Amino acid sequence: MSKATFNPTIFNKSGNKPFAAILDKRISRRDVLVKGGSGMAAVSLMSTFGLTGCGGDSGSDGSEFVSELNFNPIPGSLTDAVVVPEGYTAQVLAPWGTPLNRAAGNFQTDGSNTSIDQENAVGMHHDGMHFFPLEDSSTEGLLVVNHEYIDTSALHADGELDAETGAPVTAEAARKQINAHGVSVIRVRFDGTQWVVVENDPHNRRFTGASAMALAGPVSGVGQTITPYSRDGMMARGTLNNCGNGHTPWGTYLTCEENWPGYFFGEEETQTADQQRIGVSSSRGRYGWELFAGDDSEADDEFARFNVTPTGNSAIEDYRNEANGHGYIVEIDPYNPDSTPVKRTAMGRFRHEGVAYGKLESGKPVSFYSGHDARFEYIYKFESDALWDPADANPTDRLATGAKYMDAGTLYVARFDESGRGVWLPLTLSSVTTDGGTLADTFDSLEAIILNTAGAADLVGATPMDRPEWTAVDPVTGTVYLTLTNNTRRNEETGTNAANPRLNNAYGHIIRWDDDAEGTGFAWDIFVYGSADVDTDGVKVPADINKSGLTEMTQFASPDGLAFDGRGIMWIQTDNGADDVTQYTNDQMIAVIPSQLQTTDGDYETINADNQAQLKRFFVGPNGCEVTGIAFSPDYTSLFVNIQHPGNWPYSTDAAEETPDGVSVRPRAATVVIRKADGGPVGV
């Protein structure tokens, strides 16, 4: 989630505060690791997690696991340029506004591109992404990129925005904003020297805030999804606030709709329970698009749909149900240019921030994990009814395979107990609530539970977390990791809990767990706590805050993006939320190999402590940015990282070239491609 994305309200009114009274007992058993080699990052670890990986072993994708990072970590940076380790290069690729087909004009530095240009060009504010190879190539593929939100001052030319409110002044300006959202599918090729966008390729596509999308699963073809646009309730229009992402074992892309509720307006007295719980706006939509309803140029109620206030006699006369088509994980087949994206509603409706599938086992269900990115919200798991068939890794119809594994199953929410154990609580009509009833006492159908997923989770006693963001699964051990980016509203009144133990948590932490082989239990621990080394006055941050003993070379705040590559390296990206850290460095990306940090005997000694037991800073972004989104070429010689909302960058196609003093450029979110100068695999 970007710095510019607003989320000022706590919508969770459940009061769920489990285990605060026994927190000290839990922390005493979870002392951080402080032993090992010089400069080692202190990481909180438990011997029960996973198995130790060994160099030479390989994962299910054929990648060879590695045991050591082989680059010199870099210091922090505060410049209008990216920084990479010695021996690496950084190239700007597919910045916002890059034409994808002939319908788009070239990018204009004065902001004068039209809504048609934007509909056919790379969207704004790159976020989650994935690389899909063509013909198993490491030099040719489809880069699929999320576009979370917009920077109106950069998007528009002079006169397109109201000088006082910042709102668009014409329907055309509002339409351009809608078209800057969504997802881009971009064919890219390495030409032997650099990566380039393949212009006018049939695979190049844009999905915007207005694109047609199918609804599948429980919230499809029901009364709550009927609109004038979709009278049978089978379709939705557009995807918004696409932040984190995921992918599937069968070769499709998953984009997550995060802070979408504020795009819609509904009068407070008419809002439903689910609209109030999720945070639909009761004043004005985020960008005020609904204000252009009735404009002479409006087509198919393109603006009216953002007002969800009931005004007619039924759902086919107004857009009371429009928001019910949002808040899902959306599946896209990047290889089929003629396919329609599908919103997989069985996986829950909330502010999704990333999704990852768990370890695959033939004959076992497929599990997907996702966090709800807001203060005091929850972590979810979806478990398929269908059992995994390895033959489905190479299907002829990818979206049909997605329907098999993602349209029917059980949605769970996590409760983290003080003992280091936890339980996945099912969200079904028969689920027991904390007052001794069942969810059937409040909800009349599964689709009603899905539409108010967070409200159902409140009732069963889920654990409120410090903004759950991206999820990643270690290919070596199968352990699931999730970033908890921060929560400065956790105070004495709200209380703490074992999984979120710090008040005024400006730094965030990373939690991890292993599901039991059978049943709904899991074992969990905190992997690492974000922190500064010294505070803003130059005083060492106390140990009860810097619980992982981070140093100047390892300090970070607000872990956000998170991914494993197939070699077992975990990449942590930040969206800094702490002044202590931002005074030292811009947002960054850190690498670590968790499987090499496992304890074996409970005394917090590490394996290979002398050669690899530390976090290593690999990348720092330019001033003002968030570092987010990560993808690899299959041979790991190219690492793709996204830069979102930079301040005064990029100056050239060399991402590491600093913008000269006194020079202003129109900031453009972009993908940065990092390669070794010798062409070898990145990081090792």
N, C-alpha and C positions, 0 to 999 in steps of 0.2 A: 504494500500500500504506500502511495507516495506521500511526501510531506504535504503536498497541496490538497490531498484528498481529505475532506472534512468529515468528522464524525464526532460532533460535540456532545452528543447525548448518550447517556447510559440507558439503553432500552430494556435491559434485563432487570425487572423489578421483583424477581423471585425471592431474593434474600438468601439464596443458597450460599452458605459459608461453612462448608464442612471442614472439620479437623483443626481449626485454628487453635483450640485449647491444647492440643497435643503436638503442636508444631515443634517446640524445642526438642522434644523427645526424638522426633523424626530427623531433624537436622543433625543431632548429635551422632546419628548412625550414618550420616551421609557426608562425613568430612571430606574436604576437597583434597585431591592429589597434589602434593607439593614436593615429591621426591623425583629424582631422575637427573638427566643431563643438564648442562648449563643452558640457561635461557629457556628451559622447558615451560610450556604453558601448563598451568595447574588446572587439571580437568577433573570434574567429579565423576567417578566411575564406580561401577559395581561388578563384582566378579561373575554375577549370574547372567550377564548379557552376552549372548552370541558366542561365537567360536573365533579363535585366532586365525586370521588368514595368512597364507604363506605365498611369497613370490613364486610364480610358476603355476599356481592353481588358476583355474579359469571359471568364469561365470557362465550363466545360461546363454549369454549372447556371444560367447567365445572370447571375450576380453580376458587378458591375463591380469590377475590381481597383482598389485604392486605393494611393496613394503616400505618404500622410502621416497620422499619428495626430494627432487634434485634441482633446486633453484635457491638462490640467495634471497631471503625475504627482504622486502623493501620497507623503508620508513614511511611515515605518513606524508601527505602532500596537500597543499592548499594552493593550487594553480588552476588556470583555465586550460588544462590538458590532462590526459590520462597518463598514468605511470605504470610501467611493467618492469619485471626484473631484467637485469642485464642479459643480453643475448636474445631478447624477444622483440618483436615488432607489433604495432597496433594500427590497424587500418579501419577507416570509417566505411561502413557498408549500409546501403538502403536507408538513408536518413528519411525522416518525415518529408512527404511530398514527392518522393521519387516516382515518376510515372510507371505504371504497370502495364499499360496498353495505350493505344493511339488515341483513345478518348480523353486522355489527360494531357494538359499542357505542361510544359516545363515548369519547375518550381520557380516562383517569383519571390525575390527577397523583400519586396514591399508588402507582401501579404495579399496580393490581389488575385490569387488563384480562386476559381469559382467552386461552387458546390459540386459541379460535374467533374472538375479536375480532381477534387478531393475524393470523390466516390471511386475514382479509377487510379488513385495513387496511394502510396504507403501512408498509413494512418499516423496519428500523433501519439507521442508519449509511449514508446515501446516498453513492454513489460515481459511477461513470461513468453517463452518460445521453445521450439523444438526443431531439430534438423531431421528431415526424412530423405534418405538417399534414394537416388534413382539408379536402378540396375546395380544396387549394392555398391555404388561408387562413393569414394571419399572426396571426389572433386566435383560432383554434380548432384544437386539435390533441391529439395523444397524447404525453405526456411519459413516456418509459420510463426507469426509474431502477434502478440496481443497489443492492443492500444487502449490503455486504461482510461484516460480522460484527456482534457484539452487545456492548453494555456491560451486563453482568449487573446491576450495581448500579442502573442506571436502569430496566432492563426489569422488574424484579421488585418486588413488595410485600414488606414485612417478613415474615420467616419462610419465604420461598420458597427461600432459599439457605442452605447450611451456613455457619455463622459462621466456621469455621476454614478450610475449603477453598474456599469460594465456589461450590461445585458445587450444582446444583439438588437439592432434597431430595425432590421428588415427580416422578412421570412427567408430570404435567400441566405442571409448571414446565419440564421438559426439552422437552416438546412446544411450549411457547410459544417457547422459544429456537429450535427448528428452524423454526418459522413466521415468525420475525422475519428470517430470512435470505432471499436470493433476489432477485427482481426484481418491481417494480410497473409496471403499465401504467395511467396516470392520464389521464383526459380532462380537459383544462383549457381555460379560455376567458377572454379578456380582455373585461371587461364595460364598457369605456370608461373605467374608473378604475383597476382592478386586475385581476390574474389570480385566478381562482377554480377550485376543483375542481368538476367537474360530478358531483354525487352520483348514485349508483345507475345510472350509464350502463353499457350493455352492454359497452362496450369496457374498462371498469375490470376489471383482473385482477391476481391475485397468483400468482406462481410461487415456491414455497418450497423448503426443503430436503427436502420429501417429495413434490413434484409429479411426475407421470408425464412422462417425456421419452423420445423415440425416439433410438436410436443409428443412425447412418448412416455409410457409408464402410467402410474395412477392418476396424475393430473393431466389427462388427455381425453378429450371428448366428453368432459363433464360440464355441468352447469356453470361451475366457477371459472371456466375458461372461454365461455361464449362471449364474443364481442361482435360489433358490426363488421369487423374485418374477417373474423372467423366464426361464422354462425354455427359450425359444428364443434367448435372448441378444440380443433385438432392442430391449429397453427398459432404461432406467435410472431410478433414483428420486431426484429432487431435484437442485438445483444449489446449490453452496456457495461461500462466499468470493468473491462476484462483485465484482470490483474494477474494472479497466478495461473498456472496451467498444469497440464499433465499429458500423458500419452498412454496408449493401450498396448498390450502385447500383440494385438492384431493389426497395428499400423495406422491408428487414427490419432487425431489430436483432440485434447480436451481443454477447452477454455472455460475459465471460471468467472461467473458474474459476482462481483464483490459489492462495492458500495452503490448498488443500483437503486435502493429505495428512495433516495432524495431526488431522483430525476422526476418523480411523480408527485403530483399535488392532489390532495383530497381534503375537503373541508373537515375540520376536526370533529364536528358533531356527527358526521356521516361515516367516519372511518370504522372499519371492522377491527376485531381483536387482533388479527394477524397483521394488519396494516400498522396498528399502533405498536405492536411488539417489535416489528422489524424496522420501523422508523420512516414510513412514508411521510413526506413533508406536509405540514398543515398550513404553511404560509405561501411559499412559492417553490416551484420546482427548481432544481439546482441551477439550471441555465435559463429558466423561464420560457421554455419552448411552448408550453401550453398557451402562452399569451398571444401566439400568432394563429390560434384557432379562428377560422373564418376569414383569414386573409385571402385576397383574390387569387393568389397563386397556390393556395393549399390544395393538395391532391390526396384523396382517400383518407381524410382526417389525420394527416401526418403529424399535426401539432395538437389537435384536439384530444388525441389519445393519451396525452400525458396528464390530463385532468381526470382523475378517477372518481370524482364526486358524482353520485347517482343523480341524474336529471330527468331521465325518461321513466317509462312504465316498466321497462324490462331491460335485460342486459344487451339486447340487440338494438337498443335506442341510445345507449351511452357507453362510456368506457370504464364503468365501475370495475370490470374484471381485467383491465389491461395489465395492471401490475402483476397479476397472477401468472402471466406468461414469462416472468423474469425471476431471477434468483437461483438459477440452476447451473449444473455442469453441462456444457454443450459439446457434443461430439461432431467433429468435422473429418471428412475423408479428404485429405489433401491431394491424393492421387487421382481422384475422380472429379474433374472440373464440372460435371453435370449434377453432382450430388447436392442434396439439401441438408444443411446442418440439423441435428436433432438434439433437443433439450431433454436430458435424461432425468425425469422428475422423481423417480424412485430414490434417487441418491440424496434427496432432501432439498429444501428451499430455504436458503439463508444467504449470508454474505460470504460466499465461498472464496477462500484464499488458497488456491492450489489444491492438487489432488494427486495421490500416488497409489499405485496398486502394490499389494503385498507380495511376498514370495509365492511363486506359483508351484502348485503340486498337482500332478495328474490325479483326477478323481476327487479333488477337494474344491470347495467354493473359491471364487475369486473375491478378494477383499480390496476395497478402496478406502483411503483415509483422507479426510478433509477438515480444515479448521474454519471456524466462523470468526472473521477478523473484526472484532470489536471488543472493547473492554468488558470483562466479566462474561465472555461468551464461551462456547463449548467446542469440543473436538468430537468428530463423528466418524463412524465406520459404516460402510455399506457392504454387506456380504451377499453374494449372488445366490439365487436358488440353483442355478445351473452349475454343474461341476466342470472343472477345467479339463478340456481336451486339448493336448498339445497340437493336434492337427489344426486347431483354430488360429494358430499363430500365422498361418498363411492362407487366409480365406479368399474366396473369389468375390464375396460381397462383405466388405468390412463393416458397413453400418448394420447389416443383418446380424453379424456376429456381436456387435455392440448391443443390439436389442436382446440377444440371448443372455448376455451377462449383466446388463445394466438396467433392464426394465422390470425385473422381478427379483425380489430378495428382501432382506431385512435391514432396516436402518437402525443403527445403534448410536448412543451418545455415551461419552466416557465419564466414569466416576473414579477419581484417584484417591485411594485410601492411604492413611498415614503410614501403613506398614510397608509401603513399597509395592503393594499389590493394588489392583484396580479391577473394575468390572465394566463390561460393555452392557449398557441398559437398553433393551429393545424399545423401539417406539412403535408399538402396535396397539390396537384397541384393548387388548387384554393386559397390557403392561400395568404393573402396580405402581401407584403414585405414592408420594411420601405421606399422604394423609390416610392411606389404607384403602383408597378406592382404586379405580382403573382409569385409563385414558378414555374409555368408552363413556365415562361420566361427563366428559367435557367435549369429546369429539364424536361425530356420528358416522365417520367413515375414514378410511385410510387416506383419501385425498385431503380431507380436512386436517389430518395430522401433518401431512407433507406441507400444506400451505402455511401452517404455523409450526414448523419444525422446532424453532427455538422455544415457543410457548409450551410445546409438549415436553421438551427437554427440561424446562423449568420444573414441571410437575413430577417428573420421575427422580429428581434429585441429582442432576449432573453437576460436575465441579466447574465453577466459574474460573476462567483462565485469563492470563494477561495477554489478550489479543492473539489468538492462534493464527499463525500465518502459513508458511509453506511446509509441506511434508515431503520427506524423502526416505527411501528404503535402502539400507546397506546391502549391496549385492553379495558381500562376503558372508554376513551373519544373518540377514533377514530382519534385523532390528529396524524399527520405525523411529525416525527422528522428526521433530516438529519445532519450528521457531515460535517463541512467545516474545513478540517484539518489544513490548513495554506496557506499562500501565501506571501512569502517574496519578491516577485517581484511587489507587489502592491505598487506603489509609486506616486509621484506627477504627473508624466507623464501619467501613466495609469489611475489614479484617483480612487476614491472610489465610492460606491453606497450605498443605504440605507441598503441593505441586507449584505453588506460587508464593514463596515464603518472604519476599521482600516488600515492605511498604514503599510507596512512592517509587515504583520500579521504573526508573527512566532508562535503564540499560538493557533490560530483557534477558532472556536465557533460552536454552535449548533443552527440551525434554525428550526422552526416548522411552520406548517400551518394546517388549516381546509378548505377543499373544501366546496364550497356552495352546498346546497342541489340540486339546479338546475343550469344549465349553466356552464360556464368555469371559474368563478371567485373563489378566495380563500382569506382568511384572514391569515396574517402571523406575526410572531415576532421572535426575537432572544431569545432563551431560556437561554443560558449561554455562557459567554465568557471565554475561557481558558486564564490563566495567571500564572505567578509566583507571589509569595508573596513579595519576595525581588529580586533585580537584582544581577548580578554577583559580584558587589562590596559591597553587603550587604545593599543596599539602598532600601527602600520601593518602589515598583513599583507604579507609579502615577495612580490616579483614572481613568484618561482618557484611560489608557491601561488595568488596572485591573478593568474593568467595572462591574464585578460581585462581587468584594470585596473578592476574594478568599484568604484564609489563608494558613499557612504552611500545615495544615492537609487536605486542599481541593484543593491545587494548582494542575494544570495539564496543559499539552500542547499537541497540535495536536490530538484532538479527532478523532478516526478512526473507529474501530469496534463499533457497536451500536445494541442493541437488547432489546426488552421487553420480559419478561417471561409472562406466562398467568395470573400471579397474579398482574400484573401492575407495577412490578419493572423494571426500566430501568438500563441497564448495559452499561457503557461507557468505552471503551478500548482506549489506547493511543499508538501513534507511535511518541514519543517525537521529536520535531523539534526545541526546544528552549534550549540554554545552561543554562539559569537560572534555569529551572526545572530539567534538566538532572544532574546538580550538586547536587541536593537534592535526587532524586529518579530515579530508573529505570522505564521503562514503567509499567503501572499499569491498574487496573480496579476499577471503582468507581460505586457505586449503589445510586439510588435515586428513589423516587416514585413521578413522576410529578403530578399525579392527586391530591396529597395531598398538592401541592404548588400552587394551583389555587387561584387567587384573586376573591373576590365576589362583591366588591363595587368600584373597581378602585383606592383605596387608598393604594394598595400594601401591605395590611395585608394578612396574610396567615391563612389557616385552619390548626389546629393541629400544630402550629408553635413550641410549647414547646416540643413536642415529636417526630416530624419528619419533619424538614424543612431544611435539609442539605444534601449535598453530603457526602457520606461516602466511604473512601478508603477501599476496601475489599481485594485486591490482588495486589502484586507487583512481577514482573518477575525477572529472573536472569540477570546479566550483559550482555549487548550487544543485548538483545532480543527486539522483538516487541510482545506485548500481543494482540492476535487477535483470532477471532472465538469463538463462545459460543453456548452451547447447554445444555439442561436439560433432565434428566429422567422425565417421566410423573408425578411422585410423588414429584419432586423437591428435592429429597434427594441426588442427584448427579448432580454436576455442572461440565460440560466439558469446558475447556478453552485451547486454543492452544498457544504454545510458538514457535515463529519463529526466526530463525537465532540467537540462543544463542551463547555466546562467549566461555564459558568453562563449559558446563552443558549438560546433567544431570550426576551427579556422581553416583547415584544409583536409584532404583525405588521409593525412597522417594524423591519427587520433592523438598521438603523443606530442604534436607540435603545439606549443602554447600560443594562445591568442596574444598578439603584441599589446603592450600597454597603450591605452588610448584608442584602441580599435574595438568597435562594437560589431558583432555579427548577429543576425537573426538566429536565435538558438534553435537547434534542431535535434530532437531525440534521434538516436541512431543505434545501429548495431556496431560493435567494435569486434573485429576479428583479430585474435592474438595468435601469433605463430612464432616458432623458434626460427632464429636466423638460419640455422643449419637444416631446417625442414623436419626435425625430429618430433616425436610426440611431446605434447605440452605437459609440463609439471614434473617430468621424471628424466 
